[in-house]
Amino acid sequence: MLKSEKGFTLVEMLIVLLIISVLILITVPNVSKHFTSIDEKGCDAYIKMVQGQVQAYKIDKKKYPDSITTLKTDGYLSKDVEATCPNGDPVSIDDTGNVTVSSNPIEDTTGKLENND
């Protein structure tokens, strides 16, 4: 006499794995899109914050700062603030006090590096 064993059959396990695989394939691209959006919004917020500190520096010193390092040295930005956006793009201050982001250099089809501003 055989005991009645309870458990999952191979077919049931394969169906569950198929469903999990489909869910993963649907969610992974959506999550990666959100990370890009978060980085962009973080970069925009960072630029606005630095721009505000540039204006404060201008009011106090009657001139624009040379760089983000100057803002750090003079106490307008925290020493641990990076000079890059969350996505890694460098941030700079031009002669007129505008805060700009330079995209990371990309390689074009000719093999030369160019700056993608």
MARDREN-20857 format. One line per field, with one value per atom (N, C-alpha, C): residue in three letters; chain; atom name; y, z, x. Coordinates in steps of 0.1 Angstrom, whole numbers, plus 2048, in hexadecimal, padded with zeros to 3 digits. Atoms other than C-alpha are relative to their C-alpha. Example, Ala and Ser with C-alpha at 12.3 -4.5 7.8 and 13.67 -1.06 7.14 Angstrom:
REM residues 2
resn = [ALA, ALA, ALA, SER, SER, SER]
chain = [A, A, A, A, A, A]
name = [N, CA, C, N, CA, C]
y = [7F4, 7D3, 80C, 7F5, 7F5, 80B]
z = [800, 84E, 800, 800, 847, 808]
x = [809, 87B, 809, 7F7, 889, 7F8]
***
This chain:
REM residues 117
resn = [MET, MET, MET, LEU, LEU, LEU, LYS, LYS, LYS, SER, SER, SER, GLU, GLU, GLU, LYS, LYS, LYS, GLY, GLY, GLY, PHE, PHE, PHE, THR, THR, THR, LEU, LEU, LEU, VAL, VAL, VAL, GLU, GLU, GLU, MET, MET, MET, LEU, LEU, LEU, ILE, ILE, ILE, VAL, VAL, VAL, LEU, LEU, LEU, LEU, LEU, LEU, ILE, ILE, ILE, ILE, ILE, ILE, SER, SER, SER, VAL, VAL, VAL, LEU, LEU, LEU, ILE, ILE, ILE, LEU, LEU, LEU, ILE, ILE, ILE, THR, THR, THR, VAL, VAL, VAL, PRO, PRO, PRO, ASN, ASN, ASN, VAL, VAL, VAL, SER, SER, SER, LYS, LYS, LYS, HIS, HIS, HIS, PHE, PHE, PHE, THR, THR, THR, SER, SER, SER, ILE, ILE, ILE, ASP, ASP, ASP, GLU, GLU, GLU, LYS, LYS, LYS, GLY, GLY, GLY, CYS, CYS, CYS, ASP, ASP, ASP, ALA, ALA, ALA, TYR, TYR, TYR, ILE, ILE, ILE, LYS, LYS, LYS, MET, MET, MET, VAL, VAL, VAL, GLN, GLN, GLN, GLY, GLY, GLY, GLN, GLN, GLN, VAL, VAL, VAL, GLN, GLN, GLN, ALA, ALA, ALA, TYR, TYR, TYR, LYS, LYS, LYS, ILE, ILE, ILE, ASP, ASP, ASP, LYS, LYS, LYS, LYS, LYS, LYS, LYS, LYS, LYS, TYR, TYR, TYR, PRO, PRO, PRO, ASP, ASP, ASP, SER, SER, SER, ILE, ILE, ILE, THR, THR, THR, THR, THR, THR, LEU, LEU, LEU, LYS, LYS, LYS, THR, THR, THR, ASP, ASP, ASP, GLY, GLY, GLY, TYR, TYR, TYR, LEU, LEU, LEU, SER, SER, SER, LYS, LYS, LYS, ASP, ASP, ASP, VAL, VAL, VAL, GLU, GLU, GLU, ALA, ALA, ALA, THR, THR, THR, CYS, CYS, CYS, PRO, PRO, PRO, ASN, ASN, ASN, GLY, GLY, GLY, ASP, ASP, ASP, PRO, PRO, PRO, VAL, VAL, VAL, SER, SER, SER, ILE, ILE, ILE, ASP, ASP, ASP, ASP, ASP, ASP, THR, THR, THR, GLY, GLY, GLY, ASN, ASN, ASN, VAL, VAL, VAL, THR, THR, THR, VAL, VAL, VAL, SER, SER, SER, SER, SER, SER, ASN, ASN, ASN, PRO, PRO, PRO, ILE, ILE, ILE, GLU, GLU, GLU, ASP, ASP, ASP, THR, THR, THR, THR, THR, THR, GLY, GLY, GLY, LYS, LYS, LYS, LEU, LEU, LEU, GLU, GLU, GLU, ASN, ASN, ASN, ASN, ASN, ASN, ASP, ASP, ASP]
chain = [A, A, A, A, A, A, A, A, A, A, A, A, A, A, A, A, A, A, A, A, A, A, A, A, A, A, A, A, A, A, A, A, A, A, A, A, A, A, A, A, A, A, A, A, A, A, A, A, A, A, A, A, A, A, A, A, A, A, A, A, A, A, A, A, A, A, A, A, A, A, A, A, A, A, A, A, A, A, A, A, A, A, A, A, A, A, A, A, A, A, A, A, A, A, A, A, A, A, A, A, A, A, A, A, A, A, A, A, A, A, A, A, A, A, A, A, A, A, A, A, A, A, A, A, A, A, A, A, A, A, A, A, A, A, A, A, A, A, A, A, A, A, A, A, A, A, A, A, A, A, A, A, A, A, A, A, A, A, A, A, A, A, A, A, A, A, A, A, A, A, A, A, A, A, A, A, A, A, A, A, A, A, A, A, A, A, A, A, A, A, A, A, A, A, A, A, A, A, A, A, A, A, A, A, A, A, A, A, A, A, A, A, A, A, A, A, A, A, A, A, A, A, A, A, A, A, A, A, A, A, A, A, A, A, A, A, A, A, A, A, A, A, A, A, A, A, A, A, A, A, A, A, A, A, A, A, A, A, A, A, A, A, A, A, A, A, A, A, A, A, A, A, A, A, A, A, A, A, A, A, A, A, A, A, A, A, A, A, A, A, A, A, A, A, A, A, A, A, A, A, A, A, A, A, A, A, A, A, A, A, A, A, A, A, A, A, A, A, A, A, A, A, A, A, A, A, A, A, A, A, A, A, A, A, A, A, A, A, A, A, A, A, A, A, A, A, A, A, A, A, A]
name = [N, CA, C, N, CA, C, N, CA, C, N, CA, C, N, CA, C, N, CA, C, N, CA, C, N, CA, C, N, CA, C, N, CA, C, N, CA, C, N, CA, C, N, CA, C, N, CA, C, N, CA, C, N, CA, C, N, CA, C, N, CA, C, N, CA, C, N, CA, C, N, CA, C, N, CA, C, N, CA, C, N, CA, C, N, CA, C, N, CA, C, N, CA, C, N, CA, C, N, CA, C, N, CA, C, N, CA, C, N, CA, C, N, CA, C, N, CA, C, N, CA, C, N, CA, C, N, CA, C, N, CA, C, N, CA, C, N, CA, C, N, CA, C, N, CA, C, N, CA, C, N, CA, C, N, CA, C, N, CA, C, N, CA, C, N, CA, C, N, CA, C, N, CA, C, N, CA, C, N, CA, C, N, CA, C, N, CA, C, N, CA, C, N, CA, C, N, CA, C, N, CA, C, N, CA, C, N, CA, C, N, CA, C, N, CA, C, N, CA, C, N, CA, C, N, CA, C, N, CA, C, N, CA, C, N, CA, C, N, CA, C, N, CA, C, N, CA, C, N, CA, C, N, CA, C, N, CA, C, N, CA, C, N, CA, C, N, CA, C, N, CA, C, N, CA, C, N, CA, C, N, CA, C, N, CA, C, N, CA, C, N, CA, C, N, CA, C, N, CA, C, N, CA, C, N, CA, C, N, CA, C, N, CA, C, N, CA, C, N, CA, C, N, CA, C, N, CA, C, N, CA, C, N, CA, C, N, CA, C, N, CA, C, N, CA, C, N, CA, C, N, CA, C, N, CA, C, N, CA, C, N, CA, C, N, CA, C, N, CA, C, N, CA, C, N, CA, C, N, CA, C, N, CA, C, N, CA, C, N, CA, C, N, CA, C, N, CA, C, N, CA, C, N, CA, C, N, CA, C]
y = [7F4, 800, 80D, 7F4, 822, 80B, 7F4, 840, 80B, 7F4, 85F, 80B, 7F6, 877, 80D, 7F3, 89C, 808, 7F8, 8B3, 806, 7FA, 8C6, 7F7, 807, 8B5, 808, 7F9, 8BE, 80A, 7F7, 8CE, 80D, 7F5, 8E4, 809, 7F8, 8EF, 808, 7FA, 8F7, 80C, 7F5, 90D, 80B, 7F5, 920, 807, 7FA, 926, 808, 7F8, 932, 80D, 7F4, 94B, 809, 7F7, 958, 806, 7FB, 95B, 80C, 7F6, 96F, 80D, 7F4, 987, 807, 7F9, 98D, 807, 7FA, 994, 80D, 7F4, 9AE, 80B, 7F6, 9BF, 806, 7FB, 9C2, 80C, 7F4, 9DB, 80C, 7F5, 9F0, 806, 7FB, 9F2, 808, 7F8, 9FD, 80D, 7F3, A19, 809, 7F7, A26, 805, 7FB, A27, 80B, 7F5, A3D, 80C, 7F4, A54, 806, 7FB, A56, 808, 7F9, A5F, 80E, 7F4, A7A, 80B, 7F6, A8A, 804, 7FD, A88, 80A, 7F7, A99, 80E, 7F3, AB5, 807, 7FA, ABA, 805, 7FC, ABB, 80C, 7F4, AD5, 80C, 7F5, AEB, 804, 7FD, AE8, 807, 7F9, AF1, 80E, 7F3, B0D, 80A, 7F8, B1B, 805, 7FC, B1A, 809, 7F7, B2B, 80E, 7F2, B48, 805, 7FB, B4A, 804, 7FC, B4B, 80D, 7F3, B67, 80B, 7F5, B7B, 804, 7FE, B77, 805, 7FD, B7A, 809, 7F7, B90, 7FA, 807, B76, 7F2, 80E, B54, 7F7, 809, B36, 7FA, 806, B26, 7F1, 80E, B02, 7FC, 806, AEB, 7FF, 801, AE7, 80D, 7F3, B0D, 801, 800, B09, 7F7, 809, AEC, 807, 7FA, AFF, 80B, 7F4, B1E, 7FC, 805, B09, 801, 800, B0D, 7F3, 80E, AE8, 7F8, 80A, ACB, 7FA, 805, ABD, 7F2, 80E, A9A, 800, 7FF, AA7, 7FD, 803, A98, 80B, 7F6, AAE, 7F9, 807, A95, 7FD, 803, A8D, 7F1, 80E, A6C, 7F6, 809, A5C, 801, 7FF, A66, 80A, 7F5, A83, 80B, 7F5, A9F, 80D, 7F4, AC0, 80B, 7F5, AE1, 80D, 7F2, B07, 808, 7F8, B1D, 80F, 7F2, B42, 809, 7F8, B4F, 7FB, 806, B3A, 7F5, 80B, B20, 7F3, 80D, AFD, 7F7, 809, AE4, 7F2, 80E, ABE, 7FC, 805, AAF, 7F1, 80F, A8C, 7FA, 808, A71, 7FF, 802, A6E, 7F3, 80D, A54, 7FE, 803, A43, 800, 800, A4A, 7F5, 80B, A34, 801, 7FE, A43, 7FB, 805, A37, 80B, 7F5, A5A, 803, 7FC, A66, 80E, 7F3, A83, 803, 7FC, A96, 802, 800, A91, 80A, 7F6, AB2, 803]
z = [800, 800, 800, 801, 7F6, 809, 7F8, 80D, 7F6, 808, 7FF, 804, 7FD, 7FD, 7FA, 805, 7FA, 7FC, 805, 7E6, 7F3, 80D, 7C6, 7F5, 80B, 7A5, 7F8, 808, 78C, 7F7, 809, 775, 808, 7F7, 792, 803, 7FD, 79A, 7F4, 80C, 776, 7FD, 803, 773, 80A, 7F6, 793, 7FB, 805, 785, 7F4, 80C, 764, 804, 7FB, 776, 806, 7FA, 78B, 7F6, 80B, 76C, 7F9, 807, 75A, 808, 7F7, 778, 801, 800, 77A, 7F3, 80D, 755, 7FE, 800, 759, 809, 7F6, 778, 7FE, 801, 771, 7F7, 808, 754, 806, 7F9, 767, 80B, 7F5, 785, 7FB, 805, 771, 7FA, 805, 760, 80C, 7F4, 783, 806, 7FB, 78D, 7F8, 809, 76F, 803, 7FD, 777, 80E, 7F3, 79B, 7FF, 802, 790, 7FA, 807, 779, 809, 7F6, 794, 80A, 7F6, 7AD, 7FB, 806, 795, 7FE, 801, 78E, 80E, 7F2, 7B4, 804, 7FC, 7B9, 7F9, 807, 79E, 806, 7FA, 7AD, 80E, 7F3, 7D0, 7FE, 802, 7C3, 7FA, 806, 7AE, 80B, 7F5, 7CE, 808, 7F8, 7E0, 7F8, 809, 7C2, 802, 7FE, 7C6, 80E, 7F3, 7EB, 801, 801, 7E5, 7F9, 808, 7CB, 809, 7F7, 7E4, 80B, 7F6, 7FF, 7FC, 805, 7EB, 7F4, 80C, 7CE, 7F4, 80C, 7B5, 800, 801, 7A9, 804, 7FC, 7B7, 7F3, 80B, 7A1, 7FD, 801, 7A8, 80C, 7F4, 7BF, 80C, 7F5, 7D3, 807, 7FA, 7DA, 80A, 7F8, 7E7, 80D, 7F4, 7FE, 809, 7F8, 80A, 809, 7F9, 813, 808, 7F7, 825, 7FA, 807, 80B, 7FD, 802, 805, 80A, 7F6, 81D, 7F9, 805, 819, 7FA, 805, 812, 7F3, 80C, 7F4, 7F4, 80C, 7D3, 7F5, 80B, 7B4, 7F4, 80B, 7A0, 804, 7FE, 79B, 805, 7FC, 7A9, 7F5, 80B, 786, 7FC, 802, 787, 7F6, 809, 76E, 808, 7F9, 779, 7FF, 800, 783, 801, 800, 77D, 800, 800, 781, 7F6, 80A, 764, 805, 7FC, 764, 804, 7FD, 766, 80B, 7F4, 784, 7FD, 803, 772, 803, 7FC, 77F, 7F4, 80C, 762, 803, 7FF, 75E, 7F3, 80C, 746, 800, 800, 73B, 7FF, 802, 73C, 7F2, 80E, 71C, 7FB, 806, 704, 7F4, 80B, 6E8, 7F3, 80C, 6C5, 7F6, 809, 6A6, 7FA, 805, 69C, 80A, 7F6, 6BC, 809, 7F8, 6C9, 80C, 7F4, 6EB, 7FD, 801, 6EA, 80C, 7F5, 705, 7FC, 804, 704, 809, 7F9, 711, 7FC]
x = [808, 800, 809, 7F9, 80D, 7FA, 805, 80B, 7FC, 804, 7FA, 80A, 7F6, 817, 7FB, 804, 80F, 80D, 7F5, 826, 7FD, 802, 82A, 806, 7FB, 82E, 80A, 7F6, 849, 7F9, 807, 82F, 7FC, 804, 822, 80C, 7F4, 846, 804, 7FC, 84D, 7F7, 809, 82E, 803, 7FD, 837, 80D, 7F3, 85B, 7FD, 804, 84C, 7FA, 806, 836, 80A, 7F6, 852, 80A, 7F8, 868, 7FA, 807, 84E, 7FF, 801, 849, 80E, 7F2, 86F, 803, 7FD, 871, 7F8, 808, 855, 805, 7FD, 862, 80E, 7F2, 888, 801, 7FF, 885, 7FA, 807, 86C, 808, 7F8, 883, 80C, 7F4, 8A1, 7FC, 804, 88D, 7FE, 802, 884, 80D, 7F3, 8A9, 805, 7FB, 8B1, 7F8, 808, 894, 804, 7FC, 89F, 80E, 7F3, 8C3, 7FE, 802, 8B6, 7FA, 806, 8A0, 809, 7F6, 8BC, 80A, 7F7, 8D3, 7FA, 807, 8BA, 7FF, 801, 8B5, 80E, 7F2, 8DB, 804, 7FC, 8E0, 7F9, 807, 8C5, 806, 7FA, 8D5, 80D, 7F3, 8F7, 7FE, 803, 8E9, 7FC, 804, 8D9, 80C, 7F3, 8FB, 809, 7F9, 90B, 7FB, 806, 8F3, 803, 7FC, 8F9, 80E, 7F2, 91E, 802, 7FF, 919, 7FB, 805, 905, 80A, 7F6, 91F, 80D, 7F2, 93F, 801, 801, 933, 807, 7FA, 942, 7FB, 804, 93A, 80B, 7F5, 94D, 806, 7F9, 967, 7FC, 804, 95C, 7F8, 807, 949, 809, 7F6, 969, 800, 800, 968, 7F3, 80C, 944, 802, 7FD, 950, 809, 7F6, 96E, 7FA, 805, 95A, 7F3, 80B, 93F, 7F2, 80D, 923, 7FA, 804, 922, 807, 7FA, 929, 80D, 7F4, 94C, 7FE, 802, 93E, 7F7, 808, 929, 809, 7F8, 936, 7FD, 801, 93B, 7FA, 807, 926, 7F2, 80E, 902, 7FF, 802, 8F4, 804, 7FD, 8F9, 80F, 7F2, 91E, 805, 7FC, 91D, 806, 7FA, 935, 7F8, 806, 927, 80A, 7F7, 938, 7F9, 805, 933, 807, 7F9, 939, 803, 7FC, 945, 7F4, 80B, 922, 7F8, 806, 919, 7F5, 809, 904, 806, 7FC, 906, 7FC, 803, 909, 805, 7FC, 90C, 806, 7FA, 924, 7FE, 802, 91A, 80E, 7F4, 934, 804, 7FC, 948, 7FC, 804, 93B, 809, 7F8, 94D, 7F7, 808, 940, 804, 7FD, 942, 80E, 7F2, 964, 80A, 7F7, 973, 806, 7FB, 97A, 7F7, 809, 96D, 7FB, 806, 956, 7F7, 808, 944, 7F1, 80F, 91E, 7F9, 806, 912, 7F2]
***
